[in-house]
Amino acid sequence: MSWVNAASCKLFFRADPIKIVRAQGQYMYDEEGKFYLDCINNVAHVGHCHPDVVHHGMEQMAILNTNNRFLHDNIGKLAKRITSTLPDPLSVCYFVNSGSEANDLALRIARVHTKQNDIIVLDHAYHGHTCAVIDISPYKFDGPGGEGAKDWVHVVANPDSYRGKFTDLNSPGEDLGEKYANELKLAIDKAKEKKRSVAAFYAESLQSCAGQIIPPEGYFKKAYKHVRDAGGICIADEVQVGFGRVGTHMWAFQLQGEDVVPDIVTMGKPMGNGHPVACVVTTPEIAASFASTGMEYFNTYGGNPVSCAIALSVLDVIERERLQERAIETGGYMMQRLQALKTKHTLIGDIRGIGMFIGIELVKDHKTREPATTEAQHVIYRLKQERILYSADGPDRNVLKFKPPMCFSQENVDQLLEVIDKVLSDMENGEVDTSSEKTQHLMYGSANGPKIISSSAKRAITGLDEPVLKKLCR
């Protein structure tokens, strides 16, 4: 008999987890046959178990699957399809197996090309789980078990116009894109004072774990200039938001204008619709620098025929089913309905997003913008009771995040918002006691919520100093 160490599993709804046995489109089914509306699975980009994607994967697997030391048409076809969606001179692809691996490789390439070591990252950023990219992920190294930033990591304020360092409240009428971009100039100057040089600025085009952040206009154009003036290069992490999720463009960095072109782009999650395939795309100049070291790059499974067949099928489905247009239509419809709910509910502080990437930030007070963390977790708990899968993120875990399969419909939006509307009304009318131990246990059983230890459990803990106790009780 084999046992799974529970510590190795990060489950949604830990107090009452769901066993999912199959899925189709935007629905997931448990062992009892009950279906759940999936609002958070950005990995199943074109819909769970899309028949075309499944067919092409099975078809290629029945013919050939091997490592990429052999020539095969699929890898060339996929490279051509991907680079055709990107601006010049992004034209060289390295295929890998996951977003974490893509970001790890991009970091290595940047350091080889610039011959520098230091990295600038956004606060609360997440770039993956390998040792190298945990070191550039404040979401990890500043969280539980983290050891803080290394001396070669320079963390700058995330460009959050609602809760960040510069907002419409404390900097009214000012160019927030420029103000946030200037934070990179300050970081570069401080690094120079310490005799350090920056290799790269690493940023998610839209921050997800940081709370569905949409950077202000002009931010990346000005930030990239500061980095390049200092001899560094710019890396766009599209692992969570690429492949048309924003609707108007294939890649989220393109939202900032045609003249915003990163030096390296990383992509993953949605690329294989759940199959492990990812990619790093860069310029011929940077690729040549990487190759000039003499240390060959090889990846046994990256770019194998099956992975490439699946990724090609995903691109076909995006185009054939006009999923970018659906993102615009369904996402726009949801934003419109959410703005109406915002006027009705005092708990809704901010609505932000584009396409099928939307955040609903809950606050206890509109003036102070105090985060409504407990209330956000209650919404997630109640949605789960209504068989709707949702989660929250952001530094205060108070942002309800929407990143569903791209086949999500306007009818699905109506179903989701009907429940959110009722749950918010119940809380605002005092019909829910979110402070009770039972309610907190059920709510914070979610892997996305803070850990809650009941008062009786706290009394049972002995021999722990205050910092450790606080960490356990976060």
KEBASE-791227 format. One record per residue: x, y, z of N, C-alpha, C in turn. Coordinates in steps of 0.1 Angstrom, whole numbers, padded with zeros to 4 digits, always signed. Layout:
XYZXYZXYZ
...
***
This chain:
+0008-0012+0000+0000+0000+0000+0009+0012+0000
+0005+0022-0008+0013+0035-0009+0005+0046-0001
+0013+0055+0004+0007+0066+0012+0012+0079+0006
+0003+0089+0005+0006+0102+0000+0009+0111+0013
+0020+0117+0013+0023+0127+0024+0014+0139+0022
+0005+0142+0031-0004+0153+0029+0004+0166+0028
+0016+0167+0034+0024+0179+0033+0028+0182+0019
+0028+0172+0010+0032+0174-0004+0021+0178-0013
+0009+0178-0008-0003+0182-0016-0008+0195-0012
-0011+0204-0021-0017+0217-0019-0031+0216-0024
-0041+0214-0015-0055+0211-0019-0063+0224-0018
-0072+0225-0027-0083+0235-0025-0092+0229-0015
-0098+0238-0007-0108+0234+0003-0103+0223+0012
-0092+0225+0019-0086+0215+0027-0094+0209+0037
-0103+0217+0043-0112+0211+0054-0123+0202+0048
-0126+0204+0035-0136+0195+0029-0132+0194+0014
-0121+0187+0011-0117+0187-0003-0126+0180-0013
-0124+0183-0025-0133+0176-0036-0124+0167-0043
-0129+0155-0046-0122+0145-0054-0128+0146-0069
-0121+0152-0078-0125+0153-0091-0121+0141-0100
-0131+0136-0107-0128+0123-0115-0128+0126-0130
-0135+0136-0134-0135+0139-0148-0139+0154-0150
-0136+0159-0163-0140+0173-0166-0142+0174-0180
-0150+0184-0184-0153+0187-0198-0157+0202-0199
-0150+0209-0208-0153+0223-0210-0150+0231-0198
-0160+0238-0193-0158+0246-0180-0164+0239-0168
-0166+0226-0169-0172+0219-0158-0163+0208-0153
-0163+0205-0140-0155+0194-0134-0165+0186-0126
-0163+0173-0125-0173+0164-0119-0166+0156-0108
-0173+0155-0097-0167+0147-0085-0171+0133-0086
-0167+0125-0076-0169+0111-0076-0183+0107-0075
-0192+0116-0070-0206+0114-0069-0214+0118-0081
-0206+0123-0091-0213+0128-0104-0218+0142-0103
-0216+0149-0092-0220+0163-0091-0210+0172-0100
-0215+0182-0107-0206+0190-0115-0204+0204-0108
-0192+0209-0111-0188+0222-0105-0184+0231-0117
-0188+0244-0116-0184+0254-0126-0170+0259-0122
-0161+0257-0132-0147+0260-0129-0144+0275-0134
-0141+0283-0124-0138+0298-0127-0124+0301-0125
-0115+0291-0123-0101+0294-0119-0091+0286-0127
-0095+0277-0135-0085+0268-0141-0080+0273-0154
-0070+0282-0153-0064+0288-0165-0055+0279-0173
-0053+0267-0167-0045+0257-0174-0053+0250-0185
-0065+0247-0182-0074+0241-0192-0079+0252-0201
-0070+0258-0208-0072+0271-0215-0084+0270-0225
-0085+0260-0233-0095+0259-0243-0107+0250-0239
-0107+0247-0226-0117+0238-0220-0111+0225-0216
-0116+0220-0205-0111+0207-0200-0114+0196-0211
-0104+0188-0213-0105+0176-0222-0111+0180-0236
-0106+0191-0242-0112+0195-0255-0110+0183-0264
-0120+0178-0271-0119+0166-0280-0108+0167-0291
-0106+0179-0296-0096+0181-0307-0082+0179-0301
-0080+0185-0290-0067+0185-0283-0064+0170-0279
-0074+0164-0273-0072+0149-0269-0069+0141-0282
-0076+0143-0292-0075+0135-0304-0061+0136-0310
-0056+0149-0311-0043+0151-0317-0032+0145-0309
-0033+0146-0295-0023+0141-0287-0023+0125-0288
-0035+0119-0288-0035+0105-0289-0030+0100-0303
-0034+0107-0313-0029+0104-0327-0014+0104-0328
-0008+0114-0323+0007+0115-0324+0013+0105-0315
+0008+0102-0303+0013+0093-0294+0013+0079-0300
+0003+0076-0308+0002+0063-0315+0012+0061-0326
+0018+0072-0330+0028+0072-0341+0042+0073-0336
+0045+0083-0328+0059+0085-0324+0059+0095-0312
+0067+0091-0302+0070+0101-0291+0085+0098-0287
+0093+0107-0288+0107+0105-0285+0114+0118-0281
+0126+0118-0277+0133+0130-0273+0136+0139-0286
+0140+0151-0283+0141+0160-0295+0155+0160-0301
+0163+0149-0300+0176+0148-0307+0173+0144-0322
+0161+0141-0325+0158+0137-0339+0150+0148-0345
+0151+0149-0358+0143+0159-0365+0129+0155-0365
+0120+0165-0364+0105+0162-0365+0098+0174-0369
+0088+0173-0378+0081+0185-0383+0074+0193-0372
+0069+0186-0362+0060+0192-0352+0067+0204-0345
+0080+0202-0341+0087+0212-0334+0089+0225-0343
+0092+0223-0355+0094+0234-0364+0080+0241-0367
+0070+0234-0368+0056+0240-0370+0052+0248-0358
+0055+0242-0346+0051+0249-0334+0059+0262-0332
+0072+0261-0335+0080+0273-0333+0075+0284-0343
+0072+0280-0355+0067+0290-0365+0054+0296-0361
+0045+0288-0356+0032+0293-0351+0033+0303-0340
+0041+0299-0330+0043+0308-0319+0050+0321-0322
+0061+0320-0330+0068+0333-0333+0060+0342-0342
+0050+0336-0350+0042+0344-0359+0033+0353-0351
+0030+0350-0338+0021+0358-0330+0029+0369-0322
+0042+0369-0323+0051+0378-0315+0057+0388-0324
+0060+0400-0319+0067+0410-0327+0082+0407-0329
+0087+0412-0340+0101+0411-0343+0109+0418-0331
+0121+0413-0328+0128+0402-0333+0127+0389-0325
+0116+0387-0318+0114+0375-0310+0111+0363-0319
+0122+0355-0322+0120+0345-0332+0127+0332-0329
+0134+0330-0318+0141+0318-0314+0134+0311-0302
+0130+0299-0304+0122+0292-0293+0131+0281-0287
+0129+0280-0274+0135+0268-0266+0122+0262-0259
+0120+0249-0262+0109+0242-0257+0112+0235-0244
+0104+0236-0234+0106+0230-0221+0093+0223-0216
+0092+0220-0203+0081+0212-0199+0071+0219-0189
+0075+0231-0184+0067+0238-0175+0070+0253-0174
+0061+0261-0169+0064+0275-0168+0076+0278-0158
+0077+0270-0148+0088+0271-0139+0102+0269-0146
+0102+0258-0154+0114+0255-0162+0117+0266-0172
+0106+0271-0178+0108+0282-0188+0115+0294-0181
+0109+0298-0170+0115+0310-0163+0129+0307-0158
+0132+0295-0153+0145+0291-0149+0155+0293-0161
+0151+0288-0173+0160+0289-0184+0162+0303-0188
+0151+0311-0188+0152+0325-0192+0162+0333-0183
+0162+0330-0170+0171+0336-0161+0185+0332-0164
+0187+0320-0168+0201+0316-0172+0205+0323-0184
+0197+0324-0194+0200+0330-0207+0203+0345-0205
+0195+0352-0196+0198+0366-0194+0211+0368-0187
+0215+0360-0178+0228+0362-0172+0240+0359-0181
+0238+0349-0190+0249+0346-0200+0250+0358-0209
+0239+0363-0214+0239+0374-0224+0245+0387-0218
+0241+0391-0206+0245+0404-0201+0258+0403-0193
+0262+0390-0190+0274+0388-0181+0272+0395-0168
+0260+0397-0163+0257+0402-0150+0248+0392-0142
+0246+0395-0130+0239+0386-0121+0226+0391-0115
+0225+0404-0112+0214+0409-0104+0201+0409-0112
+0190+0408-0105+0176+0407-0111+0167+0417-0104
+0159+0424-0111+0149+0433-0106+0135+0425-0107
+0128+0424-0097+0115+0418-0097+0104+0427-0090
+0092+0424-0093+0080+0431-0087+0077+0424-0074
+0073+0433-0065+0068+0427-0052+0056+0418-0054
+0056+0407-0046+0045+0397-0046+0045+0389-0059
+0056+0390-0067+0056+0382-0080+0059+0367-0077
+0053+0359-0086+0056+0345-0086+0060+0340-0099
+0072+0334-0100+0077+0329-0113+0080+0314-0113
+0076+0306-0103+0078+0292-0103+0084+0286-0091
+0087+0273-0091+0090+0266-0079+0104+0260-0079
+0112+0262-0090+0126+0257-0089+0134+0266-0080
+0145+0261-0075+0154+0269-0066+0157+0283-0072
+0160+0283-0084+0164+0296-0091+0153+0306-0091
+0141+0301-0095+0130+0311-0097+0123+0314-0083
+0124+0305-0073+0119+0309-0060+0127+0321-0055
+0140+0321-0059+0148+0332-0054+0144+0346-0061
+0136+0345-0072+0131+0358-0078+0116+0359-0076
+0111+0352-0066+0096+0352-0064+0093+0357-0050
+0091+0370-0048+0087+0375-0034+0075+0368-0029
+0066+0363-0037+0054+0356-0033+0059+0344-0025
+0070+0338-0028+0076+0327-0021+0086+0330-0010
+0096+0338-0014+0107+0340-0004+0103+0350+0007
+0092+0357+0005+0087+0366+0016+0075+0359+0023
+0072+0347+0019+0060+0340+0025+0065+0330+0035
+0056+0322+0041+0059+0311+0050+0070+0302+0045
+0080+0300+0054+0092+0292+0050+0102+0299+0041
+0099+0311+0037+0109+0318+0029+0120+0324+0037
+0131+0328+0030+0143+0333+0037+0146+0347+0033
+0136+0354+0026+0138+0368+0022+0146+0368+0009
+0148+0381+0004+0155+0383-0008+0170+0381-0007
+0176+0375-0017+0191+0374-0018+0196+0388-0021
+0209+0390-0019+0215+0403-0021+0215+0407-0035
+0213+0398-0045+0213+0401-0059+0199+0403-0064
+0189+0403-0056+0175+0405-0060+0170+0418-0055
+0165+0426-0064+0160+0440-0061+0145+0440-0063
+0138+0442-0053+0123+0441-0053+0118+0455-0054
+0110+0458-0064+0103+0471-0066+0088+0470-0064
+0082+0481-0062+0068+0481-0059+0060+0476-0071
+0050+0467-0069+0042+0462-0080+0033+0474-0084
+0030+0475-0097+0023+0487-0102+0008+0486-0100
+0004+0486-0087-0010+0484-0082-0016+0498-0080
-0024+0503-0089-0030+0516-0088-0041+0518-0078
-0045+0507-0072-0056+0507-0062-0050+0507-0048
-0041+0497-0045-0036+0496-0031-0021+0497-0030
-0014+0500-0041+0000+0501-0041+0006+0513-0035
+0019+0515-0038+0026+0527-0033+0021+0540-0038
+0017+0540-0051+0011+0551-0057-0003+0548-0062
-0013+0555-0058-0027+0552-0061-0034+0565-0065
-0047+0563-0070-0055+0575-0073-0058+0583-0061
-0056+0578-0049-0058+0586-0037-0046+0594-0033
-0035+0588-0032-0023+0595-0027-0015+0602-0039
-0018+0599-0051-0012+0606-0062-0022+0609-0073
-0032+0617-0069-0043+0620-0079-0038+0629-0090
-0042+0625-0102-0038+0633-0114-0024+0631-0119
-0016+0623-0112-0003+0620-0116-0002+0608-0126
+0009+0608-0133+0012+0597-0142+0017+0585-0134
+0008+0576-0131+0011+0564-0122+0021+0555-0129
+0020+0553-0142+0029+0545-0150+0043+0550-0148
+0045+0563-0149+0058+0569-0148+0064+0567-0134
+0055+0570-0124+0059+0569-0110+0064+0555-0106
+0056+0545-0111+0060+0531-0108+0073+0527-0115
+0074+0532-0128+0086+0529-0136+0098+0535-0130
+0097+0547-0124+0108+0553-0117+0114+0545-0105
+0105+0536-0100+0110+0528-0089+0121+0519-0094
+0121+0515-0107+0132+0507-0112+0145+0515-0113
+0143+0528-0117+0155+0537-0118+0162+0538-0104
+0154+0539-0094+0159+0541-0081+0166+0528-0076
+0160+0516-0080+0166+0503-0077+0180+0502-0084
+0180+0506-0096+0192+0505-0104+0203+0514-0098
+0200+0526-0094+0209+0535-0088+0215+0529-0075
+0206+0523-0067+0210+0518-0054+0220+0506-0057
+0217+0498-0067+0225+0487-0071+0239+0492-0075
+0240+0502-0083+0252+0508-0087+0261+0513-0075
+0254+0519-0065+0261+0523-0053+0268+0512-0046
+0263+0500-0048+0268+0488-0042+0277+0480-0051
+0281+0487-0062+0290+0481-0073+0283+0469-0079
+0270+0469-0081+0263+0458-0087+0257+0462-0100
+0255+0453-0109+0249+0456-0122+0237+0446-0125
+0227+0452-0131+0215+0444-0133+0215+0436-0146
+0212+0423-0145+0211+0415-0157+0198+0416-0164
+0187+0417-0156+0173+0416-0162+0163+0422-0152
+0152+0427-0158+0140+0430-0151+0130+0419-0155
+0125+0412-0145+0116+0400-0147+0103+0404-0142
+0093+0404-0151+0079+0408-0147+0068+0400-0154
+0058+0396-0146+0046+0391-0152+0039+0403-0159
+0034+0400-0171+0028+0411-0179+0015+0416-0172
+0008+0407-0165-0003+0411-0156+0000+0402-0144
+0001+0408-0132+0004+0400-0120-0009+0393-0115
-0007+0380-0113-0019+0372-0109-0018+0370-0094
-0008+0363-0089-0007+0360-0074-0007+0373-0066
-0003+0384-0072-0003+0397-0065-0016+0403-0064
-0026+0397-0070-0040+0402-0069-0046+0407-0082
-0043+0401-0093-0049+0405-0106-0046+0419-0109
-0033+0423-0110-0029+0436-0112-0028+0440-0126
-0034+0451-0130-0033+0456-0144-0024+0468-0143
-0012+0468-0149-0003+0479-0148-0008+0492-0154
-0006+0504-0149-0010+0516-0155-0004+0518-0169
-0011+0526-0177-0006+0529-0190+0008+0535-0190
+0016+0530-0199+0030+0535-0201+0040+0529-0191
+0036+0520-0183+0045+0515-0172+0056+0507-0179
+0053+0497-0187+0064+0489-0192+0073+0496-0202
+0068+0505-0209+0076+0513-0219+0087+0520-0211
+0083+0527-0200+0093+0535-0193+0102+0526-0184
+0096+0515-0179+0104+0506-0170+0115+0499-0179
+0111+0495-0191+0120+0488-0200+0132+0497-0203
+0129+0510-0206+0139+0520-0209+0150+0521-0198
+0145+0522-0186+0154+0523-0174+0163+0511-0174
+0158+0499-0176+0166+0487-0175+0176+0486-0187
+0171+0489-0199+0180+0488-0210+0191+0499-0210
+0188+0510-0204+0198+0521-0203+0209+0516-0193
+0206+0507-0184+0215+0502-0174+0222+0489-0179
+0219+0485-0192+0226+0474-0197+0219+0460-0195
+0207+0461-0189+0200+0449-0186+0190+0445-0197
+0184+0434-0197+0173+0430-0206+0160+0428-0199
+0149+0427-0207+0136+0427-0201+0129+0414-0204
+0124+0407-0194+0117+0394-0196+0102+0395-0192
+0094+0391-0201+0079+0391-0199+0075+0377-0195
+0069+0375-0184+0064+0362-0179+0049+0362-0183
+0046+0353-0193+0033+0352-0198+0027+0338-0195
+0033+0332-0185+0029+0318-0181+0014+0317-0177
+0009+0327-0170-0005+0327-0166-0015+0334-0175
-0010+0344-0182-0019+0353-0189-0018+0353-0204
-0009+0344-0210-0007+0344-0224-0018+0336-0232
-0015+0335-0245-0024+0327-0254-0038+0333-0255
-0039+0346-0256-0052+0353-0259-0061+0355-0247
-0057+0352-0235-0066+0354-0224-0071+0368-0223
-0063+0378-0226-0067+0392-0225-0077+0396-0236
-0078+0387-0246-0088+0390-0257-0083+0399-0268
-0079+0411-0265-0076+0420-0276-0062+0417-0282
-0054+0410-0275-0041+0406-0280-0038+0391-0276
-0028+0386-0283-0024+0372-0280-0016+0372-0267
-0008+0382-0265+0001+0383-0253-0002+0396-0245
-0002+0394-0232-0006+0405-0223+0003+0417-0224
+0016+0415-0227+0025+0427-0227+0022+0436-0239
+0014+0431-0249+0010+0439-0260+0000+0449-0257
-0006+0448-0245-0016+0458-0240-0010+0471-0238
+0003+0472-0236+0010+0484-0233+0015+0491-0246
+0012+0486-0257+0016+0493-0270+0025+0485-0278
+0025+0488-0291+0033+0481-0301+0048+0483-0299
+0052+0494-0292+0066+0497-0290+0071+0491-0277
+0063+0483-0271+0068+0476-0259+0071+0461-0263
+0083+0458-0264+0088+0445-0269+0098+0440-0260
+0095+0429-0252+0105+0423-0243+0116+0416-0251
+0127+0413-0244+0138+0406-0250+0136+0391-0249
+0129+0387-0239+0126+0373-0237+0111+0372-0232
+0104+0362-0238+0090+0359-0233+0090+0344-0229
+0084+0342-0217+0082+0329-0212+0067+0325-0212
+0064+0313-0216+0050+0309-0216+0049+0294-0211
+0037+0290-0207+0035+0277-0201+0021+0274-0200
+0016+0272-0187+0003+0267-0183-0007+0264-0195
-0013+0274-0201-0023+0272-0211-0018+0266-0224
-0005+0265-0226+0000+0261-0239-0003+0247-0243
-0005+0238-0233-0008+0224-0236-0022+0220-0231
-0029+0230-0226-0043+0227-0221-0042+0216-0209
-0032+0217-0202-0030+0207-0191-0019+0197-0194
-0015+0196-0206-0003+0188-0209+0010+0196-0206
+0020+0189-0201+0032+0197-0197+0041+0201-0209
+0039+0213-0213+0047+0219-0224+0048+0234-0222
+0060+0240-0224+0062+0254-0222+0073+0258-0232
+0076+0272-0231+0085+0277-0241+0091+0290-0237
+0104+0292-0241+0111+0305-0240+0113+0310-0254
+0110+0322-0256+0112+0328-0269+0121+0341-0267
+0131+0342-0276+0140+0353-0275+0145+0358-0288
+0155+0367-0289+0160+0372-0301+0172+0364-0306
+0175+0365-0319+0187+0358-0324+0199+0363-0318
+0200+0375-0314+0212+0381-0308+0214+0374-0294
+0204+0373-0286+0205+0368-0273+0207+0353-0274
+0201+0346-0283+0203+0332-0285+0217+0329-0289
+0223+0337-0297+0237+0335-0301+0246+0337-0289
+0244+0346-0281+0252+0348-0268+0251+0335-0260
+0239+0330-0259+0237+0318-0251+0244+0306-0256
+0244+0305-0270+0251+0293-0276+0266+0295-0276
+0271+0307-0275+0285+0309-0277+0293+0304-0265
+0287+0301-0254+0294+0296-0242+0300+0282-0244
+0294+0275-0254+0298+0261-0256+0291+0251-0248
+0284+0255-0238+0276+0246-0229+0263+0244-0236
+0261+0232-0242+0249+0230-0250+0236+0230-0241
+0225+0234-0247+0212+0233-0240+0205+0221-0246
+0201+0212-0237+0193+0201-0241+0182+0198-0231
+0171+0194-0237+0159+0190-0228+0153+0178-0234
+0154+0167-0226+0149+0154-0231+0135+0154-0237
+0126+0160-0229+0112+0159-0234+0107+0173-0240
+0114+0183-0237+0110+0196-0243+0109+0196-0258
+0097+0199-0263+0095+0199-0278+0094+0185-0284
+0090+0175-0276+0088+0162-0281+0075+0162-0291
+0074+0152-0300+0063+0153-0310+0049+0153-0304
+0047+0147-0293+0033+0147-0287+0030+0160-0281
+0040+0166-0273+0038+0179-0267+0035+0189-0278
+0043+0189-0289+0041+0199-0299+0028+0197-0307
+0024+0185-0309+0011+0182-0315-0001+0188-0307
+0000+0186-0294-0010+0191-0285-0010+0207-0285
+0002+0213-0284+0002+0228-0284-0003+0233-0297
+0000+0227-0308-0005+0231-0321-0020+0230-0321
-0025+0220-0316-0040+0218-0315-0046+0229-0307
-0040+0233-0296-0045+0244-0287-0046+0257-0295
-0035+0260-0303-0035+0272-0311-0046+0271-0322
-0048+0260-0327-0059+0258-0337-0073+0261-0331
-0075+0256-0319-0088+0258-0313-0090+0272-0309
-0080+0279-0304-0081+0293-0301-0086+0301-0313
-0080+0298-0324-0083+0305-0337-0097+0301-0342
-0099+0288-0343-0111+0283-0349-0124+0286-0341
-0123+0285-0328-0134+0288-0320-0135+0303-0315
-0126+0311-0321-0126+0326-0318-0126+0329-0303
-0117+0322-0296-0117+0323-0282-0112+0337-0277
-0104+0344-0285-0100+0357-0281-0112+0366-0281
-0121+0365-0291-0133+0373-0292-0142+0369-0281
-0143+0356-0277-0151+0352-0266-0146+0359-0253
-0133+0360-0251-0127+0366-0240-0131+0380-0239
-0131+0387-0250-0136+0401-0250-0150+0402-0247
-0159+0394-0253-0173+0395-0251-0177+0390-0237
-0173+0379-0233-0176+0374-0219-0170+0382-0208
-0157+0385-0210-0150+0393-0200-0156+0407-0199
-0160+0413-0210-0166+0426-0210-0180+0426-0203
-0187+0415-0206-0200+0414-0200-0199+0412-0185
-0189+0404-0180-0187+0403-0166-0183+0416-0159
-0174+0423-0166-0169+0436-0160-0181+0446-0159
-0190+0446-0169-0202+0454-0169-0211+0451-0157
-0213+0438-0155-0222+0434-0144-0216+0436-0131
-0202+0434-0130-0195+0437-0117-0196+0452-0113
-0195+0460-0123-0196+0475-0120-0209+0478-0114
-0220+0471-0119-0233+0473-0113-0234+0468-0099
-0227+0456-0097-0227+0451-0083-0219+0460-0074
-0209+0466-0079-0200+0475-0070-0209+0487-0065
-0218+0492-0072-0226+0503-0067-0236+0498-0057
-0238+0485-0057-0248+0479-0047-0241+0474-0034
-0229+0469-0035-0223+0463-0024-0211+0471-0019
-0211+0475-0006-0200+0483+0000-0187+0474+0001
-0189+0461+0001-0177+0452+0003-0168+0452-0010
-0174+0456-0021-0166+0456-0033-0158+0470-0034
-0145+0469-0033-0137+0481-0034-0132+0484-0048
-0128+0474-0055-0123+0477-0069-0126+0465-0078
-0129+0468-0090-0131+0459-0101-0120+0462-0112
-0112+0452-0115-0102+0454-0125-0100+0442-0133
-0096+0444-0146-0094+0432-0154-0095+0435-0169
-0092+0425-0177-0094+0426-0191-0095+0412-0197
-0104+0410-0206-0107+0397-0211-0111+0388-0200
-0106+0376-0200-0110+0366-0189-0099+0366-0178
-0095+0378-0174-0085+0379-0163-0090+0391-0155
-0098+0388-0144-0105+0398-0137-0103+0396-0122
-0102+0407-0114-0101+0407-0100-0112+0415-0093
-0117+0410-0083-0127+0417-0075-0121+0419-0061
-0117+0431-0058-0111+0433-0045-0121+0437-0034
-0122+0429-0023-0131+0432-0013-0124+0440-0002
-0131+0450+0003-0126+0459+0014-0137+0461+0025
-0132+0464+0036-0142+0467+0047-0146+0482+0047
-0138+0490+0041-0141+0504+0041-0135+0510+0028
-0143+0518+0021-0138+0524+0009-0128+0535+0010
-0128+0542+0021-0119+0552+0024-0105+0547+0028
-0105+0538+0037-0092+0533+0042-0087+0521+0033
-0097+0515+0026-0094+0503+0017-0088+0492+0025
-0093+0491+0038-0089+0479+0046-0093+0466+0040
-0084+0457+0038-0088+0445+0031-0098+0436+0038
-0108+0431+0031-0118+0422+0037-0114+0408+0034
-0104+0403+0041-0098+0390+0039-0108+0379+0043
-0113+0380+0055-0122+0369+0060-0135+0369+0051
-0140+0380+0047-0151+0381+0038-0149+0374+0025
-0137+0376+0019-0133+0370+0007-0133+0355+0008
-0127+0350+0019-0127+0335+0021-0141+0330+0023
-0150+0337+0029-0164+0333+0030-0171+0332+0017
-0168+0341+0008-0174+0341-0006-0170+0328-0012
-0157+0325-0012-0151+0312-0018-0158+0300-0012
-0159+0300+0001-0166+0288+0008-0180+0287+0003
-0188+0298+0003-0202+0297-0002-0203+0293-0016
-0194+0298-0025-0194+0295-0039-0192+0280-0040
-0183+0274-0032-0181+0260-0033-0194+0252-0029
-0201+0257-0019-0213+0251-0015-0223+0250-0027
-0222+0261-0035-0231+0262-0047-0225+0255-0059
-0214+0248-0057-0207+0240-0067-0201+0249-0078
-0195+0260-0073-0187+0269-0082-0173+0270-0076
-0163+0267-0084-0149+0267-0079-0143+0281-0081
-0138+0287-0070-0133+0300-0071-0121+0301-0061
-0113+0311-0062-0102+0313-0052-0099+0328-0051
-0091+0331-0041-0087+0345-0038-0071+0345-0037
-0066+0357-0040-0052+0359-0040-0049+0374-0036
-0036+0378-0038-0032+0391-0034-0025+0390-0021
-0017+0400-0017-0010+0400-0005-0019+0398+0008
-0031+0403+0007-0041+0401+0018-0051+0391+0015
-0050+0383+0005-0059+0372+0001-0074+0378+0001
-0075+0390-0004-0089+0396-0004-0094+0399-0018
-0086+0394-0028-0090+0396-0042-0095+0383-0048
-0108+0383-0052-0114+0372-0059-0109+0372-0073
-0102+0361-0077-0096+0361-0090-0104+0352-0100
-0105+0357-0112-0113+0350-0123-0104+0347-0134
-0101+0334-0136-0092+0330-0147-0098+0316-0152
-0109+0316-0158-0116+0303-0162-0111+0298-0175
-0115+0286-0179-0113+0281-0192-0119+0291-0202
-0114+0293-0214-0118+0304-0223-0132+0301-0229
-0137+0289-0227-0150+0286-0232-0162+0291-0223
-0158+0297-0212-0167+0302-0202-0177+0311-0209
-0190+0311-0206-0201+0318-0213-0207+0329-0205
-0215+0337-0211-0222+0348-0204-0232+0342-0194
-0238+0330-0198-0247+0323-0189-0240+0319-0176
-0228+0314-0178-0219+0310-0167-0217+0323-0158
-0214+0334-0164-0212+0347-0156-0224+0350-0148
-0236+0348-0154-0249+0351-0146-0250+0342-0134
-0247+0329-0136-0247+0319-0126-0238+0323-0114
-0226+0327-0118-0215+0330-0108-0219+0343-0100
-0223+0353-0107-0226+0366-0101-0239+0366-0093
-0248+0357-0096-0260+0356-0088-0257+0351-0074
-0248+0342-0073-0244+0337-0060-0235+0347-0053
-0226+0354-0060-0217+0364-0053-0226+0375-0048
-0236+0379-0056-0245+0390-0052-0252+0386-0038
-0257+0374-0038-0265+0370-0026-0255+0368-0014
-0244+0363-0016-0234+0361-0005-0230+0375+0001
-0227+0384-0008-0223+0398-0003-0235+0404+0004
-0247+0403-0001-0259+0408+0006-0260+0402+0020
-0258+0389+0021-0260+0383+0034-0250+0388+0044
-0237+0390+0040-0227+0395+0049-0230+0410+0053
-0234+0418+0043-0236+0432+0045-0249+0434+0054
-0258+0425+0054-0270+0425+0062-0268+0419+0076
-0256+0414+0079-0253+0408+0092-0258+0394+0094
-0261+0387+0083-0267+0374+0084-0257+0363+0084
-0244+0367+0084-0233+0357+0084-0223+0361+0095
-0220+0352+0104-0209+0355+0114-0196+0349+0109
-0188+0357+0103-0176+0352+0097-0165+0351+0108
-0168+0355+0120-0158+0354+0131-0159+0341+0139
-0170+0333+0136-0171+0320+0144-0160+0310+0140
-0156+0302+0150-0145+0292+0147-0150+0282+0137
-0162+0278+0137-0167+0268+0127-0166+0274+0113
-0171+0286+0112-0171+0293+0098-0156+0295+0094
-0148+0299+0103-0134+0302+0099-0127+0289+0095
-0130+0278+0102-0123+0266+0098-0127+0261+0084
-0140+0262+0081-0145+0258+0068-0139+0267+0057
-0139+0280+0060-0135+0290+0050-0120+0288+0047
-0112+0288+0058-0097+0288+0056-0092+0274+0054
-0101+0264+0052-0096+0251+0047-0091+0252+0033
-0095+0263+0026-0090+0265+0013-0075+0267+0013
-0068+0261+0004-0053+0262+0003-0049+0277+0000
-0059+0285-0005-0056+0298-0009-0058+0308+0002
-0063+0303+0014-0066+0312+0025-0055+0312+0036
-0055+0322+0045-0045+0321+0055-0048+0310+0065
-0038+0305+0072-0040+0294+0081-0047+0299+0094
-0057+0293+0098-0064+0297+0111-0062+0286+0121
-0057+0289+0132-0057+0280+0143-0067+0284+0154
-0076+0276+0158-0086+0279+0167-0080+0283+0180
-0088+0291+0188-0083+0295+0201-0080+0284+0210
-0087+0273+0209-0084+0261+0218-0071+0255+0213
-0068+0255+0200-0055+0250+0195-0044+0259+0199
-0046+0272+0199-0036+0281+0203-0032+0278+0218
-0042+0276+0226-0039+0274+0240-0031+0261+0243
-0032+0252+0233-0025+0239+0235-0011+0239+0230
-0007+0250+0223+0006+0252+0218+0015+0257+0229
+0026+0250+0232+0035+0254+0243+0049+0254+0238
+0057+0262+0244+0072+0261+0241+0075+0268+0228
+0066+0276+0222+0069+0284+0210+0070+0298+0213
+0080+0305+0207+0081+0319+0210+0071+0327+0201
+0069+0339+0204+0059+0347+0198+0060+0348+0183
+0072+0350+0177+0072+0351+0162+0068+0338+0155
+0072+0326+0161+0068+0313+0156+0053+0312+0157
+0047+0315+0168+0033+0314+0170+0025+0323+0160
+0030+0335+0158+0023+0344+0148+0024+0338+0134
+0035+0332+0131+0037+0326+0118+0027+0314+0116
+0025+0306+0126+0016+0295+0125+0001+0300+0124
-0001+0311+0130-0015+0316+0131-0019+0326+0120
-0010+0327+0110-0013+0337+0099-0026+0333+0092
***
